[in-house]
Amino acid sequence: MAKVSFIGLGVMGYPMAGHLAAEGHEVCVYNRSPGKAQSWVARFAGEFAATPREAAAGAEFVMTCVGNDDDLRSVVLGADGAFAGMAPGAVLIDHTTASATVARELAVLAAERELGFLDAPVSGGQAGAESGLLTVMVGGEAAIYDRALPVIEAYAKMVRLMGHAGSGQLTKMVNQICIGGLVQGLAEALHFAQCAGLDAEGAMAVISKGAAQSWQLEHRHASMLAGEFEHGFAVDWMRKDLSILLEEARRNGAQLPVTALVDQFYADVQAMGGGRWDTSSLLARLKPAK
């Protein structure tokens, strides 16, 4: 068992840290809102710290799961950041969905301090975090990955090293490209079925057994038809992810016309007041036939 620190106890980090404690690891947590850290300790035992530096002190592995590049830098760098508290040989594992640029930046800074670094964004949403069945896409050195893998497996069903630093974030971008296109396609399919006078639920039951099957279809079509979007991965966060990947595409020359269009559709949902709705709310912007 390892001594670990978990920084960032949002809807993903809170249960992920809980799985580490359940596996028997010695866990110290930090959260910007102290009440969340205190609540976590009351539920899972362990300890909480007042700063990322204090949380990381003495830890073999430090996990971060925060909002964006700036949030990540704020908890890792500086006098009270995690790097300042980590001893040589310790490993920082970043589960934030962030840019490949910040991953490469932190990998260099970690190496200068004789620390290990892995960018390891996750997929599976809140449900995957709570069930310990996340997919983890990792960038970094193989030797560091091999050390960290048994710890990461506490909350993952699939973990894969994708290449050098930044590769985990690039793979997460691939994931978000696929999800955006799938959800828009599902929204249009449901909209079409309703306009055509079909039993949309029945249509989904049929096509889910063929080539159109997907996780989104299986797990989201019913709530979409019911107009229920107060759950799941928020549109605001999806747009954050899409802005990161579209910027990366501008750098590497990838042509992503559908992804760019879906990003604008999500902007429409935000304008409707749906920034905190689930990403399946793309259906809400399609008006029913008259």
C-alpha positions as CSV (number, residue, x, y, z in Angstrom):
1,M,0.0,0.0,0.0
2,A,1.2,3.5,-0.8
3,K,1.0,6.9,0.9
4,V,-0.9,9.1,-1.5
5,S,-2.4,12.6,-1.7
6,F,-5.5,13.6,-3.7
7,I,-5.9,17.2,-4.6
8,G,-9.4,18.3,-5.9
9,L,-12.5,16.7,-4.5
10,G,-15.1,17.5,-7.1
11,V,-17.7,15.0,-8.5
12,M,-14.8,13.0,-9.9
13,G,-12.0,13.4,-7.4
14,Y,-14.2,12.8,-4.3
15,P,-15.1,9.1,-5.2
16,M,-11.7,8.5,-6.8
17,A,-9.9,9.4,-3.6
18,G,-12.5,7.2,-1.8
19,H,-11.5,4.2,-3.8
20,L,-7.8,4.7,-2.9
21,A,-8.8,4.7,0.8
22,A,-11.0,1.6,0.3
23,E,-8.0,-0.2,-1.2
24,G,-6.0,0.5,1.9
25,H,-3.8,3.3,0.7
26,E,-2.9,6.0,3.3
27,V,-4.7,9.1,1.8
28,C,-4.3,12.8,2.6
29,V,-6.7,15.1,0.6
30,Y,-6.8,18.8,-0.2
31,N,-9.7,20.8,-1.6
32,R,-10.0,24.5,-2.2
33,S,-13.2,24.4,-0.2
34,P,-12.1,22.9,3.2
35,G,-15.6,21.7,4.0
36,K,-15.5,19.2,1.2
37,A,-12.2,17.8,2.5
38,Q,-13.6,17.5,6.0
39,S,-16.6,15.7,4.7
40,W,-14.4,13.3,2.8
41,V,-12.3,12.5,5.9
42,A,-15.5,12.0,7.9
43,R,-16.7,9.4,5.3
44,F,-13.4,7.7,4.4
45,A,-11.0,8.4,7.3
46,G,-7.5,9.6,6.2
47,E,-6.4,13.2,6.6
48,F,-6.9,16.6,5.0
49,A,-4.4,19.4,4.6
50,A,-4.6,23.2,4.4
51,T,-2.5,23.5,1.3
52,P,-1.5,21.3,-1.6
53,R,2.1,21.5,-0.4
54,E,1.1,20.1,3.0
55,A,-1.1,17.4,1.4
56,A,1.8,16.3,-0.8
57,A,4.4,16.1,1.9
58,G,5.7,12.6,2.2
59,A,3.4,11.2,-0.4
60,E,4.7,8.6,-2.9
61,F,2.0,9.6,-5.4
62,V,0.1,12.8,-5.7
63,M,-3.1,12.9,-7.7
64,T,-4.7,16.1,-9.0
65,C,-8.2,16.4,-10.5
66,V,-9.1,20.1,-10.9
67,G,-10.9,22.3,-13.5
68,N,-8.5,23.6,-16.1
69,D,-4.9,24.6,-16.9
70,D,-4.9,27.6,-14.6
71,D,-6.4,25.6,-11.7
72,L,-3.8,22.9,-12.2
73,R,-0.9,25.3,-12.2
74,S,-2.3,26.9,-9.0
75,V,-2.3,23.7,-7.0
76,V,1.0,22.3,-8.4
77,L,3.3,25.3,-8.7
78,G,4.4,28.1,-6.2
79,A,5.3,28.1,-2.6
80,D,2.2,26.3,-1.5
81,G,1.9,24.0,-4.5
82,A,2.2,20.2,-4.6
83,F,5.7,20.3,-6.2
84,A,7.0,22.2,-3.2
85,G,6.0,19.5,-0.8
86,M,7.1,16.4,-2.9
87,A,10.3,14.6,-2.2
88,P,12.6,13.4,-5.1
89,G,11.2,10.2,-6.6
90,A,7.6,11.0,-5.9
91,V,5.1,11.0,-8.8
92,L,2.4,13.5,-9.7
93,I,-0.5,11.9,-11.6
94,D,-2.8,14.6,-13.1
95,H,-6.3,13.5,-13.8
96,T,-7.5,16.9,-14.9
97,T,-8.8,17.2,-18.5
98,A,-6.3,19.9,-19.5
99,S,-4.1,20.9,-22.5
100,A,-1.2,18.8,-23.8
101,T,0.8,22.0,-23.4
102,V,0.4,22.2,-19.6
103,A,1.2,18.5,-19.4
104,R,4.5,18.9,-21.2
105,E,5.3,22.0,-19.1
106,L,4.7,20.2,-15.8
107,A,6.7,17.1,-17.1
108,V,9.7,19.3,-17.6
109,L,9.4,21.1,-14.3
110,A,8.9,17.7,-12.5
111,A,12.0,16.3,-14.1
112,E,14.0,19.3,-12.9
113,R,12.9,18.5,-9.3
114,E,13.6,14.7,-9.8
115,L,9.9,14.0,-9.7
116,G,7.8,11.8,-11.9
117,F,4.9,13.1,-13.9
118,L,2.0,11.5,-15.7
119,D,-0.9,13.2,-17.5
120,A,-3.8,10.9,-17.0
121,P,-7.2,12.3,-17.9
122,V,-10.2,10.0,-17.4
123,S,-13.4,9.1,-19.1
124,G,-16.5,7.5,-17.6
125,G,-18.1,10.5,-15.9
126,Q,-19.4,10.7,-12.3
127,A,-20.9,7.2,-12.5
128,G,-17.6,5.7,-13.6
129,A,-15.8,7.5,-10.8
130,E,-18.3,6.3,-8.2
131,S,-18.1,2.7,-9.4
132,G,-14.4,2.7,-9.8
133,L,-14.7,1.8,-13.5
134,L,-13.0,4.8,-15.2
135,T,-10.9,4.7,-18.4
136,V,-7.5,6.3,-17.9
137,M,-5.4,7.6,-20.8
138,V,-1.8,8.2,-19.7
139,G,1.2,10.1,-21.1
140,G,4.7,9.9,-19.6
141,E,7.6,7.6,-19.1
142,A,7.1,3.9,-19.1
143,A,9.0,3.3,-15.9
144,I,7.0,5.9,-14.0
145,Y,3.7,4.5,-15.5
146,D,4.6,1.0,-14.3
147,R,5.1,2.3,-10.7
148,A,1.9,4.1,-10.7
149,L,-0.4,1.6,-12.5
150,P,-1.3,-0.5,-9.3
151,V,-2.4,2.7,-7.6
152,I,-4.4,4.0,-10.5
153,E,-6.2,0.7,-10.9
154,A,-8.1,1.4,-7.6
155,Y,-10.6,3.4,-9.6
156,A,-10.1,2.2,-13.2
157,K,-11.3,-0.6,-15.5
158,M,-9.0,0.4,-18.3
159,V,-5.6,2.1,-18.1
160,R,-3.2,2.5,-21.1
161,L,0.1,4.3,-21.6
162,M,-0.4,6.3,-24.8
163,G,3.1,7.8,-25.2
164,H,5.2,10.6,-24.0
165,A,4.0,13.5,-21.8
166,G,0.9,15.1,-23.3
167,S,-0.3,11.9,-25.0
168,G,-2.9,11.2,-22.3
169,Q,-4.4,14.6,-22.9
170,L,-4.3,14.2,-26.7
171,T,-6.1,10.9,-26.3
172,K,-8.8,12.5,-24.2
173,M,-9.3,15.0,-27.0
174,V,-10.0,12.1,-29.3
175,N,-12.5,10.9,-26.8
176,Q,-14.3,14.2,-26.7
177,I,-14.4,14.5,-30.5
178,C,-16.1,11.2,-30.7
179,I,-18.6,12.0,-27.9
180,G,-19.6,15.4,-29.4
181,G,-20.3,13.8,-32.8
182,L,-22.2,10.8,-31.3
183,V,-24.4,13.0,-29.1
184,Q,-25.3,15.3,-31.9
185,G,-26.1,12.4,-34.1
186,L,-28.3,10.8,-31.4
187,A,-30.1,14.1,-30.8
188,E,-30.9,14.4,-34.6
189,A,-32.0,10.8,-34.7
190,L,-34.4,11.2,-31.8
191,H,-35.6,14.5,-33.3
192,F,-36.2,12.9,-36.7
193,A,-38.1,10.0,-35.2
194,Q,-40.4,12.3,-33.3
195,C,-41.0,14.4,-36.4
196,A,-41.7,11.3,-38.4
197,G,-44.3,10.1,-35.9
198,L,-42.3,7.1,-34.9
199,D,-42.2,5.5,-31.5
200,A,-38.8,6.9,-30.7
201,E,-38.2,4.6,-27.8
202,G,-39.0,1.6,-29.9
203,A,-36.7,2.9,-32.7
204,M,-33.8,3.1,-30.2
205,A,-34.6,-0.4,-29.0
206,V,-34.3,-1.7,-32.5
207,I,-31.2,0.2,-33.7
208,S,-29.3,-0.4,-30.5
209,K,-28.9,-4.0,-31.5
210,G,-27.2,-3.0,-34.8
211,A,-24.4,-0.9,-36.1
212,A,-25.7,2.3,-34.5
213,Q,-25.2,1.0,-31.0
214,S,-23.2,3.2,-28.6
215,W,-22.8,4.0,-24.9
216,Q,-24.6,7.3,-25.5
217,L,-27.5,5.7,-27.2
218,E,-27.9,3.0,-24.5
219,H,-27.5,5.4,-21.5
220,R,-28.9,8.7,-22.6
221,H,-31.7,8.3,-25.1
222,A,-34.4,7.7,-22.5
223,S,-33.5,10.8,-20.4
224,M,-33.2,12.8,-23.7
225,L,-36.7,11.8,-24.7
226,A,-38.0,12.8,-21.3
227,G,-36.2,16.2,-21.5
228,E,-34.2,15.4,-18.4
229,F,-30.8,17.0,-18.5
230,E,-30.0,17.7,-14.8
231,H,-27.3,15.1,-14.5
232,G,-24.0,14.0,-16.1
233,F,-21.2,15.9,-17.6
234,A,-22.1,19.6,-17.8
235,V,-22.1,21.6,-21.1
236,D,-19.9,24.2,-19.6
237,W,-17.2,21.6,-19.0
238,M,-17.7,20.1,-22.5
239,R,-17.1,23.5,-24.1
240,K,-14.0,23.9,-22.0
241,D,-12.7,20.6,-23.3
242,L,-13.7,21.4,-26.9
243,S,-11.9,24.8,-26.8
244,I,-8.7,23.0,-25.7
245,L,-8.9,20.4,-28.5
246,L,-9.9,22.9,-31.2
247,E,-6.8,25.0,-30.2
248,E,-4.7,21.9,-30.4
249,A,-6.2,21.2,-33.9
250,R,-5.2,24.6,-35.0
251,R,-1.6,23.8,-34.0
252,N,-1.4,20.3,-35.5
253,G,-3.4,21.0,-38.7
254,A,-6.3,18.6,-38.0
255,Q,-9.5,19.5,-39.7
256,L,-12.5,19.2,-37.3
257,P,-15.5,20.8,-39.0
258,V,-18.1,18.7,-37.3
259,T,-16.5,19.2,-33.8
260,A,-16.4,22.9,-34.4
261,L,-20.1,22.9,-35.4
262,V,-21.1,20.9,-32.3
263,D,-19.1,23.3,-30.1
264,Q,-21.4,26.1,-31.5
265,F,-24.4,24.0,-30.8
266,Y,-23.3,23.7,-27.2
267,A,-23.0,27.5,-27.2
268,D,-26.7,27.6,-28.2
269,V,-27.5,25.4,-25.2
270,Q,-25.6,27.7,-22.9
271,A,-27.6,30.7,-24.3
272,M,-30.7,28.7,-23.4
273,G,-29.6,28.6,-19.8
274,G,-28.3,25.0,-20.0
275,G,-24.7,25.5,-19.1
276,R,-25.0,23.0,-16.3
277,W,-27.1,20.5,-18.2
278,D,-25.8,17.2,-19.4
279,T,-24.1,17.1,-22.8
280,S,-27.1,15.2,-24.1
281,S,-29.1,18.4,-23.9
282,L,-28.2,19.0,-27.6
283,L,-31.7,17.7,-28.2
284,A,-33.2,20.7,-26.4
285,R,-32.1,23.1,-29.2
286,L,-33.9,21.1,-31.9
287,K,-37.5,22.3,-32.1
288,P,-40.2,19.7,-32.5
289,A,-42.1,19.6,-35.8
290,K,-45.3,21.6,-35.9
